[in-house]
Amino acid sequence: MSALSVAVELPRVSGPTLLVDLSAIAENTRTITARTDAALMAVVKADGFGHGAVDVARTALAHGATQLGVTSIEEALALREAGLRTPVLSWLNQVDADFESAVSADVDLAVPSHQHLEAILRGVAGRTRARVHLQLDVGMARDGAPPAEWAQLCRAARQAEQRGLLDVVGVMGHLGCADDPTDPSNAAGRRRFAWGLETARATGLRPRARHLAATSATLTDPRTHHTMCRVGAGLVGIDPSRTVLLRPALTLTAPVVSVRRVPAGTPVGYGHTWTAPTATNLGLLPLGYADGLPRAASGRAEVMVRGRRASIVGLFSMDQIVVDLGEEALAPGEPATIFGPGDAGEPTVAEWASWAGTIEHEIVTGIGARVRRHVRTEHTSGLRSMR
């Protein structure tokens, strides 16, 4: 039998596994709260940035956060169903969203337009007072009311407040370039937010929660903190500003499915983009771009096996990648670390983002449903399955 056809298979091999370390989230929460006098809203949208929304929420609340933030009403209701009763804000909803259910569940709602305000008022129909945060666009041309519409929105909200239909408990904005503290648009955003607060107060509104800063601004610019900061990526170990050392909370591993010895000149994968320059051992790992590994990292990414780095060779496939093991003869079933906190020299999420030309947020939120999730709980080495 030729070397090209020899492959040792393991019939029963556990699949890729994502481990979430809650002690890292606890540590990051403490680090961040120590850098501000403002209250901390733990943002757990997108299933807690891929880390498990409920676990991230509970951990952050136990270590300094006082409120929660999500995008959709559905995400907020899921937190309520999990038994979390702390204030939670939902800030990205269509005008025909289920505002009645949100208000009934004591969920705060962002109001980025007059249309949203009217829809919320129709949803509650005077049965209860909605708690809202007026949302101002401070320079992203994305979410939030444009400045030209802000005064009208504030007046309409104040009228509804006087009629006993809602409470304007907050005013919020979002900076577009806080990752770079030197960018001049940050100063422009701060000025616009200050103007927005003055305009709101001039209509008679007295919002208790005033929040502009997300993770980067929280870590770099106290002038943005106001009464509350919204932090999501920072909780799970991502600092887009690259100014504070936070602790990554994810470790992705996968078992070697098969190992084969190939001669020099052997092409690998679709398109034969890589050819073995010398005789080598190739290991097959059972995960690919359907599991969240960015195909754009082909030809650059690495994994760790037996305490050393090994290159992923050839194009990523949907369900599998091939690793050049060199002279290392791994046994099927041995683990490879795709990424982790980096403490043992393994690749990190930041490296994967660099290899793929993207941001860490995309890597951690993109891990697919086929990957099994486990949680390492605080103060113990025990694991439990997330699903």
N, C-alpha and C positions, 0 to 999 in steps of 0.2 A: 504493500500500500504506500502511495506517495505521501510526502510530507504535507502536500497541499490538502489532502483529504482526511488527515488525521485530526480528530477533534474529540476531546474527552467531555462527555456530557454528564450532568448531574440531574437525575430525574426530578428530584424534589429539592428545590432551592428556594429559600424565602426571597421575596422580591424587594424592590427599592423601599427604603424607609426614611421618613423625615422625623427627626427628633426635635422637639421644642423644649428648650431649657427655660423654665419659668424663673429660675434664680437670676438669669441674665436680665430678664424683663424687670424684675424687682430692683436689681442693681441700677439699671438705666433710669428707672423712675426716680430713685433716690438721687442719682447724679443730677438729673434735670431739675428736680424740685429745689435742690440746693443752690441753683443758679438764678432763681427768681423769687421775688416776694409775691408774685401774682399767684392766683389759683391755677391749678393744672387740669385741663380737660384732656382725658385720655381718648385719643381718636382710634377707634377700633373698626373702621370701615374695611371693606374687602376682606371679611373674615379675619380681622386683626392683622392686616397685611400678610395674610397667609399663615398666621401663627395660631389661629383659633380665637375668635372674637371674645367669647365668654371667658376663656382662660386669661387672655391679656387684660381684659377689663377687671376681673377680680384681682389679679396680681397688682395692676397699677393702682387700683383703689386702696389696696392694703398697704401701699408704700408711698402715698402722698397725693395721688390724684383725687379730685373731689367730684368731677363730672365726667360724662362720656359724650363722645361725638361720633356720628356715623353720617353716611350720605342719605340712604333711603329710609323711608318709614318702615319698610319690611325689616331692615337691619335693626332698627330701634325696637320694633315689636318682638323680635327674637331675643333681645336682651331682657325685655320685660318677662317673656315666657320662661327665661332661665332663672328668674327670681331676682334680678337686679332692679333695685328701686331708686337708685341714685339718679339725679337729673341727667337726662340724655337729650341731645340736640340732633335733629335730622335737618340737613341743609341742601339737599338736592332732590327735588321732587317736581313732577309734572303738575300742571294746574288742575288736572283731574285725579290727583292722588287721593288716597283714602285719609283725608285729614280728620274726619270724624273719629276713626279708630285711633289715630295718633293722639288726638286731644283726650280721648277717653282713657288712654293708657298713660296720660301725664307725660307725653313726649313734647318737648319744645320744638318749634318749627322755625326755620329761617324763611324770611320773606324778601325775595330779590326783586319783586315787581308789584305793581298795583294789582295785576291780574291774580297773582298768588294771594295777595291779601284778601281780595274779594272771594276767591275760592275757599280760603280757610274760614271766612265768616259764613259763607253758605254751608260749609260742612258742619260747623258747630251750631248754626241756626239759633244762637242765643241760649242753648241749653247749658253751656258751661263757658268759662273764660279760657281762651287759648293763650298759651305762653309763646311769645314770638321774639325772634332776634332779627331786626332789620339788617339787611345785607347790602353793603355798598361796594361797588366796583372801584377799587383804588388804583387801577392801572393795568389790569390784565385783559379787559374786554372779553370776559368770560362769564363767571357768575357774579351776581350782585347788580343792583340798580345803577344805571349810568348816572353820573352827577347831575345831568340835566333833569332827571326824573326824581332825584332824591328828596327835594323839599316837598314835592307833592305827595310822595309816599309817606314821609314823616307826618304831614298834616292829616292824611287819611287814617293813618294808624292812631294818631292822637285822638281823632274824633271817635274811632271805634273804641278806644280805651275809655273815653269819657262816657260812652254809652254802656259800659260794662261788658263789652264783648270780648276783650282781650287785654292782656298785660304785655307791654313792650318791655321785656326783661333784659334785652341785650341789643347791642349794635356790633356788627362784625365786618371784617374785610380780610383780604388775603394778598400778601405781597408776592410778586412774580419773580423777583430776582434776589431774594434773601439768601440764596446759596452763596452769593458773592457780596459780602458786607460792604464792599467799596462801590458797588454799582449805584449811580446817581438816582436811578428810578426808585430806590428804597426811600430816599429822602422825600421824593415826590409823593410816594404812597403814604408816608407818615403824615405829610401835610394834608393830603386829601382826606385821610381818616380823621384828623383833628378838625378839619372843616365840617366833615359829616357829623361829628359829635356836636359841634356848635350849632349846626343847623337843626339837629334833632332837639337839642335843649331849647332852642328858640321857639319851637312849636309846643313846648310844654312837656316833652318826653323826659323821663329821668331813668335811662337804662342803667341797671346796676352792673351788668356784665358788659365789658367793653374789651373785645378781643380781635387782635390783628395778627399776632405772631403765631407761626407754625414752628416746626422743629428748628430750622436754621436761624430764624430771627430770635427764637427763645434762647438759643445758645450763644448768639453773637451780639445782640442789640437790645439792651434793657429799655431803650426808648420806645420799643414796640410792645412792651409787655402789658401796659394798662392794668386791668383788673384780672385778666385771665389769659393764659397761653394754651393753644391747641397743639398737642404733640402726638403724633402717630408713629412715624418712621423712627424717631429717636427712641421710643420705648423698646423697639425690637433690634436696636443696635445700629441704625443707619443715621449718620450725620452728614447730610448733603453739603454742609459748609466745610467739612474736613477740619474742624477746629477742636473737637472734643473727642476723646477716646471713649467710645461706647462699646458695649460687649454684645457681639452677635449672638442670636438666640437659636439659630437653626443649624442642624447637622444633617446632611443628606448622604446616605450610604446605599450601596447596592452590591449584591454578591456577584462574583465572577461565575458566569454560566458555563463557559467552556474556554479551554486554552489550546492553542495549536502552534506548532513549530512550522515556520515557513522559511523558504530560502530567499536570498537576495533577489530582488526583482519582482516580488509578489505584489500585485496591486490590491488595494483595499477599498471597499465600499463603492457606492454609486459614483460613476464618472471617473473612477480610478484616479482621484486627485492626489493620492499618496501612494508611493511605491516603496517597499522596504529596501533601504540602501544596503543592508547586510542581513544575514540570517538572524531571525529574532523570534521571540514568543509573542503571540497576540492573544489578548484576553477579551472576551465578549461580555459586556455589561447590559442588563436587560432594561434599559430606559433610554429615551431619546427625546425628540422635540415634542412629541405628544405628552410627555411628562414634564415639560417645562424647561428642558435644556435648550438654550437658544441655538438654532442652526448656524447663526452668524458667527458663533465661536469656533466653528470647525477650523481645524488647522492651527489653533492657538491654545485651546483649553487643555487642562491637566487634571488628573485625579491623584489621590495618594493610595499606594498599595504597599503593605509591609514597611511603613515608615518612610517611604521615599516617593517623590513625584514621578509620574509616568504620563506621557503625552497621549492624548486622544488623537487617533490618526484616521484619515479619510473623512468624508462628509458624515455628519450626524444623520442617522436614519430616524424614522418615526418612533421606533420601539427599541433601538439598540445603538450602542457605540462600541468602537473597537479601541483598545488601549495597547500601545507598544510597551511590552513588559521587558524587552531586552533579554538578558540571560536569566531573569527571574522566572522560575517555573512554579507559578501559583497553582494551587489545587482548586478545582471547581468548588464553589461555595465560600471561598475566602472573601472577606469584605473589601470593598474599595470605598474610600471617602471621596465623594464628589465635591462637597464643600463643607466647611465647618467654621468655628471661630478663629482658626489659625494658630491655636496654642501649640499644636504639635507639628506645625509646618504644613498642614493641609491647605489646599486652596480655600479662599474665602469668597463670600458673595461679592465683595468689592472686586476681586480679581475676575470673577465670571462676568460681571457687568462690564469691566474693561475689555475683556476678550470679545464680548458681543457688541461693543459700542453702544451700550445702553446704561441705565441706572440700576442701582441695587433694588429699588422698589419693584421693578419689572421682574427681576429674578425671583424674589421671595413670594410675590403674588402669583407667579405663573406656574408653580408646581402643580402638576395635574392630579386628578382625582384617583388615578390608579396607584399613586404612591401612598403607602400606609403611613398614618400619622401616629406618633406616640409622644407623650408628654412626660418630661422629668419634672416632678413636682418639687416645690421648694423644701429645703431642709432635709430631703431624703434622696436616696439614689434610686428609688423605685420608679417604675414606669407604668403608665396606663395608656390605653389606646384611646385616641380621639374619635375614631370611627372604625 
